[in-house]
Amino acid sequence: MKEARDRELGMDRRITRRDFLNGVAVSLGGLAASAYWTGCTGSQPDLASAATDAQKNPPATAGLRGDAAGSFEPAHELRDGTFWKNAGGAASTDSTYDLIVVGAGISGLAAAHFFRKQAGPNARILILDNHDDFGGHAQRKELQVGKRTLLSYGAQSIESPSLYSPESKSLLADLGVDVQKFYRYYDQKLYSSLKLGSGIFFDRETFGEDRLVAGFGDIPHHEFFAKAPLSDKARRDIVRLYTEKVDYLPGLTRERKQAVLEKTSYADFLTKIAKCAPEVVPVFQTRSHDLFCVGIDAVSAAALYEEGDDYGYGYPGLDAMLGSGSGSRGNHKPDPYIFHFPDGNASVARLLVRSFIPDAVPGHTMEDVVTAQADYSRLDHPDSAVRIRLNSTVVGVHHDGDPASAREVEVIYTRNRQLFRVRSRLCVLACYNSMVPYLCPEMSGKQKEALAYGVRGPLIYSHVAIRNWTSFHKLGVFQIAAPGSYHVYAALDFPVSIGDYQGSSHPEEPMVLFMVRTPCQPGLSQREQHRIGRVELYDVTFETMERNIRDQLARMLGSGGFDPAQDIEGITIGRWAHGYAYSPNPLFDPDFADDELPNVVGRKPFGRIAIANSDAGAIAYMDTAINEAYRAVQELSHYRDS
Ligand SMILES: Cc1cc2nc3c(=O)[nH]c(=O)nc-3n(C[C@H](O)[C@H](O)[C@H](O)COP(=O)(O)OP(=O)(O)OC[C@H]3O[C@@H](n4cnc5c(N)ncnc54)[C@H](O)[C@@H]3O)c2cc1C
């Protein structure tokens, strides 16, 4: 049975990425269970050197991307206390730098940018990252369909740039990014001109039968939900939520309502305050997955109201409580959700790298960076003032003496299973906050506890290259919320064309689909759900992911003629075990005073070491990563001449 279904789904078809991926998935399981250092006996696959030697162009490399095998093993051994037992002596390398940055995500690259602005272009900077590519979450992916290269992304878009701080705006301006140009580059009318809108896929496991209903937001809600496999009571409840605009907490001031909704999950809001049937909850349960990495059981109604929903399905029932706003893309935000490079915020990372090492990412404009072929051999070149060293996990950062009077910082990192030692006058840690206590065990217990408090949200961004999107066209949808499915959201790519890159604009052309999965366990606190979800991410094999993707697309789009065995040309999985920075959640976390917030206590400078990264701002957006980099560099500025 299973084999027949697998053949139907096309599991036996050769597609871009799977053949090598399965090999990696097998190795991953082996590595997760074994020691990294014992892996160098020769019995384990040499993934780290495979990564350095074979990956001339990491974005196009076959393999499970994001936190891929080879990137995390030393860090996990450090966490488990086994790393130093197996480590040999460290070799010294390079001369002394002015600044070492740990983490080549947007924050680490931005720290190098701000430091150079202060110290000048000749400042010697070394940037270390454990991945095989720079950008951190802002990771570029390239998929091939025939001769056409399709781009996809990790971090998606420049969100609400008009709210960016002066420092973040100036960084974008320094790089030549003019966000106004996206009004031309992003075709906001493409899908509506083809009469494609939003759908909801009701799956048989959750709702009793598989049914795709199209027209959400285009046809009246009562017509839309009349087609949904729900009871009459649930349909009525959902329709009234969207349409009646009732204040469900009459008699309370706005401030009091805000306070109540902060302590009420949206799931409880639906059933206890808006008095909906419990059957309504599964329709909304996973709507918050993409932005919060947990379902509506673990997100306060007030937070959902504040954050809104970039994809336009909304959180109905809150408007009349707190003011108009929820329910359509960008209502809560001043800008439309259009500031998207085809490779997402990877273009910002590539522009930063270009500004440090022009040969590494040739070209001059925000347009030509999209298709520029990066030369990874230039990233870590002795002639360059800025060097970016990939596949290098930092395992120790120490002052040479008392942090109050030390003149230098020593950084130890591992690469290809060897240890290296390098020195610098200053250091910015732009890696995860939770990693820092392992790197700097000399920090105070209070600071280490604060750094370890936030648990980054795990999530998967899957991208699927398809031959054409005629099935979407026939079904009248460009995006589908799938509240009970393996991936809870699927959409055609953003319609953006920049420079030489042409987005897909006709249903007969190849396309990249974007799909989101957040592993979590409803009923637990957000931090617990993230911890459990992370385990799922490390255990899942590519084969499982592929089968689920094929099965889900077949079930959602089959009536439009989609055939997974024929139509899927490639799959890439962006696995982010350490995804979004953690923001305190009013449902589970104490009401911290401003100066006692874990991110505020944790990010305090420690001698010549400052802490950047979006964790330090406790908000998972690019501008936070940039702002925190700016602050960290400022904190070190008084050391500049000493
Ligand atoms: C899937 C996804 C989609 C997102 N979409 C958006 C979006 O659309 N818009 C938006 O504004 N934000 C988005 N974000 C949020 C994103 O986190 C921030 O925008 C920003 O990219 C974070 O940058 P960072 O440098 O703070 O962290 P990271 O990107 O995590 O970079 C930190 C880097 O440090 C490395 N590192 C950690 N420990 C070590 C060590 N010991 N040694 C060496 N290196 C180390 C990490 O592996 C990583 O590469 C998204 C995040 C994810 C996961």
Ligand as a Chemical Component Dictionary entry (heavy atoms), coordinates in Angstrom:
data_LIG
# 
_chem_comp.id                   LIG 
_chem_comp.type                 NON-POLYMER 
_chem_comp.pdbx_formal_charge   0 
_chem_comp.three_letter_code    LIG 
# 
loop_
_chem_comp_atom.comp_id 
_chem_comp_atom.atom_id 
_chem_comp_atom.alt_atom_id 
_chem_comp_atom.type_symbol 
_chem_comp_atom.charge 
_chem_comp_atom.model_Cartn_x 
_chem_comp_atom.model_Cartn_y 
_chem_comp_atom.model_Cartn_z 
_chem_comp_atom.pdbx_ordinal 
LIG C1  C1  C 0 12.805 31.260 8.622  1  
LIG C2  C2  C 0 12.948 32.691 9.106  2  
LIG C3  C3  C 0 12.306 33.720 8.430  3  
LIG C4  C4  C 0 12.463 35.041 8.847  4  
LIG N1  N1  N 0 11.861 36.054 8.129  5  
LIG C5  C5  C 0 12.089 37.341 8.480  6  
LIG C6  C6  C 0 11.554 38.424 7.714  7  
LIG O1  O1  O 0 10.842 38.220 6.734  8  
LIG N2  N2  N 0 11.858 39.689 8.078  9  
LIG C7  C7  C 0 12.620 39.973 9.172  10 
LIG O2  O2  O 0 12.879 41.153 9.459  11 
LIG N3  N3  N 0 13.099 38.973 9.936  12 
LIG C8  C8  C 0 12.866 37.680 9.618  13 
LIG N4  N4  N 0 13.378 36.660 10.387 14 
LIG C9  C9  C 0 14.073 36.999 11.622 15 
LIG C10 C10 C 0 15.582 36.951 11.523 16 
LIG O3  O3  O 0 15.943 36.210 12.654 17 
LIG C11 C11 C 0 16.197 38.346 11.598 18 
LIG O4  O4  O 0 15.671 39.189 10.618 19 
LIG C12 C12 C 0 17.716 38.365 11.383 20 
LIG O5  O5  O 0 18.042 37.788 10.137 21 
LIG C13 C13 C 0 18.458 37.711 12.522 22 
LIG O6  O6  O 0 19.827 37.954 12.365 23 
LIG P1  P1  P 0 20.843 37.661 13.519 24 
LIG O7  O7  O 0 22.177 37.999 13.004 25 
LIG O8  O8  O 0 20.367 38.348 14.732 26 
LIG O9  O9  O 0 20.729 36.081 13.822 27 
LIG P2  P2  P 0 21.074 34.831 12.914 28 
LIG O10 O10 O 0 20.544 35.004 11.561 29 
LIG O11 O11 O 0 20.658 33.648 13.685 30 
LIG O12 O12 O 0 22.666 34.845 12.813 31 
LIG C14 C14 C 0 23.494 34.392 13.853 32 
LIG C15 C15 C 0 24.579 33.549 13.247 33 
LIG O13 O13 O 0 25.509 33.189 14.261 34 
LIG C16 C16 C 0 25.847 31.842 14.078 35 
LIG N5  N5  N 0 26.402 31.272 15.296 36 
LIG C17 C17 C 0 25.770 30.912 16.437 37 
LIG N6  N6  N 0 26.627 30.405 17.317 38 
LIG C18 C18 C 0 27.841 30.421 16.728 39 
LIG C19 C19 C 0 29.125 30.009 17.136 40 
LIG N7  N7  N 0 29.353 29.506 18.340 41 
LIG N8  N8  N 0 30.144 30.138 16.262 42 
LIG C20 C20 C 0 29.962 30.662 15.037 43 
LIG N9  N9  N 0 28.761 31.093 14.614 44 
LIG C21 C21 C 0 27.712 30.976 15.450 45 
LIG C22 C22 C 0 24.512 31.237 13.708 46 
LIG O14 O14 O 0 24.597 29.935 13.222 47 
LIG C23 C23 C 0 24.035 32.240 12.698 48 
LIG O15 O15 O 0 24.545 31.959 11.420 49 
LIG C24 C24 C 0 13.243 35.330 9.989  50 
LIG C25 C25 C 0 13.855 34.288 10.689 51 
LIG C26 C26 C 0 13.709 32.977 10.251 52 
LIG C27 C27 C 0 14.382 31.872 11.027 53 
# 
loop_
_chem_comp_bond.comp_id 
_chem_comp_bond.atom_id_1 
_chem_comp_bond.atom_id_2 
_chem_comp_bond.value_order 
_chem_comp_bond.pdbx_ordinal 
LIG C1  C2  SING 1  
LIG C2  C3  SING 2  
LIG C2  C26 DOUB 3  
LIG C3  C4  DOUB 4  
LIG C4  N1  SING 5  
LIG C4  C24 SING 6  
LIG N1  C5  DOUB 7  
LIG C5  C6  SING 8  
LIG C5  C8  SING 9  
LIG C6  O1  DOUB 10 
LIG C6  N2  SING 11 
LIG N2  C7  SING 12 
LIG C7  O2  DOUB 13 
LIG C7  N3  SING 14 
LIG N3  C8  DOUB 15 
LIG C8  N4  SING 16 
LIG N4  C9  SING 17 
LIG N4  C24 SING 18 
LIG C9  C10 SING 19 
LIG C10 O3  SING 20 
LIG C10 C11 SING 21 
LIG C11 O4  SING 22 
LIG C11 C12 SING 23 
LIG C12 O5  SING 24 
LIG C12 C13 SING 25 
LIG C13 O6  SING 26 
LIG O6  P1  SING 27 
LIG P1  O7  DOUB 28 
LIG P1  O8  SING 29 
LIG P1  O9  SING 30 
LIG O9  P2  SING 31 
LIG P2  O10 DOUB 32 
LIG P2  O11 SING 33 
LIG P2  O12 SING 34 
LIG O12 C14 SING 35 
LIG C14 C15 SING 36 
LIG C15 O13 SING 37 
LIG C15 C23 SING 38 
LIG O13 C16 SING 39 
LIG C16 N5  SING 40 
LIG C16 C22 SING 41 
LIG N5  C17 SING 42 
LIG N5  C21 SING 43 
LIG C17 N6  DOUB 44 
LIG N6  C18 SING 45 
LIG C18 C19 SING 46 
LIG C18 C21 DOUB 47 
LIG C19 N7  SING 48 
LIG C19 N8  DOUB 49 
LIG N8  C20 SING 50 
LIG C20 N9  DOUB 51 
LIG N9  C21 SING 52 
LIG C22 O14 SING 53 
LIG C22 C23 SING 54 
LIG C23 O15 SING 55 
LIG C24 C25 DOUB 56 
LIG C25 C26 SING 57 
LIG C26 C27 SING 58 
# 
